[in-house]
């Protein structure tokens, strides 16, 4: 197709309209997204509900496609409405213009993460309904708020509520990450996320003195231990080509605080670490190791978990998961080369799996630079339309299990 044909394609028009809604964090006004999605539901002649799991300002839009056997556990096709902040001066084009260049690249915040997936679901269902198809299981399209800031007032609360329980969900599809080669990534698990604040108490006094047991000494000891462990994980990743970033534990120092004056040894220093724990690591043993390092440093160190997610079982890639083989076979029938991976960051699938519901993360994007959260985020029009064709196969594969 030419650029002119892409511009006139109805599905591309819908995608670009959604991208032009600046649902950017923080303090998102979701009203324009809600109205857009209501219109899409009406165009498909599907019922739509707007629920507020936590706050009136945090809506979740839920579109229902009734199945022929609604007593069976349902399928959810999840996406989030919010996008991360932008630095307009770093963009070649207005990040909310959805400009399409001569090569069919559509530039916009959310083009990869993940408004594309949200409207590709709609495009696939539009085509399936037009063909006369009706799923065996009821299919819900869920558009949730605040995923980009952790989902605490979005999917986390939705899953806890009566509305979600009434949906009787059996399986979920959600976002993945684009692939830079010909393969497609499918994510079946996520690492365990901790935000750990360490508070180092020590001897205070004049900066000219070599005081014992200072907060700085203790911080230095623990930091060295953390960085040695971090280096070991980087070496594993470099030396074993079978490993992805999601297969090792990531430790990063993200915040430092303390001190009042250049010549005063402070009584307290604070450091925050972002830790993503690999599935192969015993989280209890890992926490004990950190506490042991704190004792070795001289004690007087407080551990404060700003976030301490529990270990969540990965989605099974075997016959115990009835959706596994149909999903895998559909990819094979499409001729797609899939890599089944652990997601390196976090998505709303965490809350779904925490509720013991199998979930896959998948974005039908390959041969594309990974630009989520980056400047000049884009998706090619042909890649977008091919993604609709992929979902036309995947949705019936899981909905007819």
N, C-alpha and C positions, 0 to 999 in steps of 0.2 A: 504493500500500500504506500501511496505517496503521503507527504505531510498534509496536503489538502484533504485527502480521503480520511486520514486520521482525525483531522480537525472536525470533519462532518460526521464522524462515527458517534452514534448515540451513547455508547458505553464510555468512550473517551470524554464526551461532554459531561457525563455524570461524574466521572472521576475528577475532572478538573474543577467542577463546581464544588465538590466536597473539599478539595485541596485549598480552595480560596477562602474557606472559613478559618479565620485565625484563632483556632482553639488552642492557644499557646499558653503553657504554664509560665508563671504561677497565676492563681486566681482566675481560672478559666470561666468565661460565660458560655455555657453549653447550649443556650437557647437556639442559636442558629443551626447547630448540629442536630438538635432534636427536631426542629421543623423540617430540615432537609430529609432526615430519615423517615419522618412521618409521611412525607410526600412520596418517598420511594416505596414505602409499604403500601400506600394507597394505589400507586401505579401497578403494583403486583397483585392488588386485591387480596392483601394479607392483613390480618388484624395486628395491631401494634399497641403495646402498653408502655407507659413511662412510669418507672418506679423510682423511689428514692431510698436506697438502702440505709443511708446514714444521715444525709442532710438535704434540705430542699434544693440547695444549689449544686447537688451532685447527682444528676439523673442518670439512670440506666435505661436505654431504649431496647425493648425486646419485641422482635417481630416473630410471629408464629406461623409456621407452615404445617398444617395438620397432616398427620400420617394416616395411612389406611388402617393401621393397627396401633392406635394411640395408647393402648394399654402397655405397649413395650417401652422400655426406657428410651428416652429421647436423645437427640444429638444436639449439641450446641456448636455454633460457628461464632467464635468470639473475636472481637476486636475492640480497641480502645479509641475514643474520640479525641483525646488530648495529644498534643505534640510538645516537644521540648523547645526551650527558648532559642532565638536566633540572634545572630550578630549581622544585621543587614549590610554593614559595610564590608563584610567578608564574602558576600554573595555576588555572583555575576549578574543575577537577575533578582527581582523582588521575590522574596521567599514565599509570598502568598499570592503571587500572580498566576501560578501554574503555567508559565510561559513554555511553549513548545518550540524548540529550535529546528533547524532544517534537517537534522538527523532524527527527529522524532523524540528527542529527550525532553521530558516534562519536568521542569525544575520547580520544586516546592517542598517546604517542610512537611513531612508526613507522606511523601511519595513512596518511600520504602517502609517507613515506620509510623503507622501502619494503615493509613487510610486506603491504600491500594487494596489491601486484603478485604477491608470492610465493604468496598464497592464491587470487588470481584465476586464475592459471595452473591451480591444482588444480581450481577450480570449473569452468573451461572444459573441462578434460580429462574431468572426471566426466560432464559433459553429452555430450561428443563420444563417449566410450566407450559411454554408455547408448544412443546413437543407432545404434551398430554401426559407427561410423567407426574406421578404422585408418589412420594416416598412411603415406604412401609412404616418407618418410625417418624414421629413428629420431629421436625427440625426447628430449632430456635436460633435466630440471629440475635446475638447480644452485643450491644454497643455500650461500653462501660466508661466511666470517668476515672481520671487520676492514676492510670497505670504508670505514667512517667514519674510519679512521685511516690511510688510504692504500692498503690492500690488499696491502702488502708481504709479509705472511705468509698471505695468502689467495689471491685470484685470480692475483696475479703469480706465485706459486710453483706454483699448480695448472697454469697454462698451460705451465710448463716441464717438467712431469712426464710419466712414461710413461702414467699413467692418462688424462690429457687427450689425449695423442697417440693412444691406442687408441680414443678417441671419434670421431676423424676429423671434426672439426667444420667445417661449411661456412658457417654463419650463426648470428648471435646476436641475441637480443632482451634488453634490459636496461632499467633505469629511465630515466625522464625527469623532467619537472617538471610540476606542475599548471598549468593555464592559467586566467586570471581572466576570460576571455571565452569565446565559443562555440567557438573553435578548439582544436585539439589540437597540441601540439608534438612533433615527431619530430626526434631529434638524430642527426646522421650523422658528427660529428667533435667533438673537444675541442681547446681551446687547449693550447699547450705550457707546462707548469708548471715554474717555477724558484723555489726558495727560496734567495736570494742573501744571504750574510753578507759585509759589507764591514768590514774592519779598518783603521782610520785611525791610522797612527803619526805622531807629531809631536813638536815640541819641548816638553819639560816644564819646569816651574819655578813660581815664585811667582805667585799670582794677581794681584798688583799690577802686573806687568810686561806690556808689549805685545810678547810674544815672537813671533818670526817662525815661519812654517810650523807652526803648531799643528795638532793633530788636529781641533780644533773648526773651524778655517778650512777645512780640507780637506773635512770632513763637510758644512759649510754649502754649499760649492761643488757637490759631487756631489748633495746633497739638492735644491738648487735646480734642477739639470738634470733630475733624476728627476721633480720636481713639475711642471716646465714640460712635459715629455713627457706626464705624466699628464693635465695640463690639455688638451693638444692632442687626446688621445683622448676626453676627456669632451666637447669641442666637436664632434668628428666625430659622436659619438653623438647629441648634441642637435640638430645641424643636418641630419642625414640620417635621415629616418623609416624608411628601408628597412633600417637597421642595427639589430641586436640587440646586447646586451652581449657576446655571444660573438664578435662580429665585430671588436672592437677590443682593444687590449692594455691590460690592467689592471696598474697599479703601485701598491702600497701599502706604506708603512713600517709594519712590525708589531712590531719590537722595537728597543730602545735599551739600551746598556750602556756604563758607563765612569765614571771619576772615583772619587776616594777621599775627597776633602775639599773644602769650599767654596772654600778659598783656595789650592788646588793645581791648576795646569794639568796635565791628565793626559797621559801619554805615549801612551795608546791609547783610542780610542772604537770601539764596534762598533754597526753598524746592520744589521738584517735586513729585506729587502724580499720581499714575496710578489708574484711577477710571472707573469702569464698572457698568453702571447704569441699574438697573432692568427695565423691560418693564412696571411694575406697577408704576414706579416713574415719576412724572412730572418733566422733565428735567429743565424747566424754573424755577419752584419753588425750585428745588434743587440748582441751581446756585445762586438764590437769598439768600438761606440759607447760602451758603458759603460766599457770599459777606457781609451778616449781621454779621457773625462771625468775619470777617475782620474789620468791623467797631467797633464791640464790643471790639476788641483787642486794639483799639486806632487809627485805620486808618493808612494811610501811607503804605498800602499794595497793591501791583499791582498784578492783575491776568493776567497771560499770558498763553493762551491755545496753547500748542505746537501741540496738535491735539484735535479737537472738532468735532467729528462725529455727524451728525444729527440723530435724532430719525428716525428709519426706521420701517415701519409697518411689523409685522410678516406675514409669509405666512399663508393663511387661511386654517384651518382644518375643512372645511364645504363644502357644495355643491356649493358655489360661486367659488371655485377652482376646475375646472373640472378634475384635475390630482390627487386630494386628494383621492377619493374613489378607483379608479383603483390601485393606489400605495398601499393603505392600504389593499385592497383585495388580491393583489399579495403576500404581506407579509403573510397574513393569510393562503393563499393557500399553501405557502411554510412551514407553521407550525412555523413561526418565531414569538416570543413574542417581540413586539416593544414597546418602551417607547418614546413618543414624548416630546421633551425637548427643552429648550432654550440653545444654545451653550454658554459655559462659557467664551470662548475667542473670537477670530475673524477669519473669513475665507473670501475667495473671494465671498461667497454667499451674503455678505453685499452689494457689489456693484451691484449684480444682483437684489436683492430685492429693492435697492435704485432706480433702473430703473423700478420698479413696475412689476417685473417678479417673479412669484412664484418659490421658490427654497427650496429643502430639502438637508440637509447634512446627509450623510449616508456612513459608512464604514462597510462592512459585516464581522465584527470581534467580536466574543464573546468568553467567557471563556478564556480570554487572559489579562495579566496585561497591564495596560495603560503605555506605554513606549515611547510615542512620546516625543521628545526632551530629552530623558533620555539616560543614558549609557546602553549598551547591548540591544538596541532596537531589537526586533525580531518578526517574524510571523511564525507560523507553516505552513508547506507545505499543510497539509490537510485543514487547515482553509483557506488558499489562494485559493485552488482549489474549495472548497465549495462556496467561494465568487463568483467565475465565474458562478457557477450554479444559485446563487441568481440573478445575473445580467441578466442571460438568461431569467429569468422570469420578472424582473422589467423593463428592457428596452422595450420589447414589450408592457407591461402594460401601460406605459406612451406614447410610440410612436404611439400607435394605438387608442389613445383617439380621 
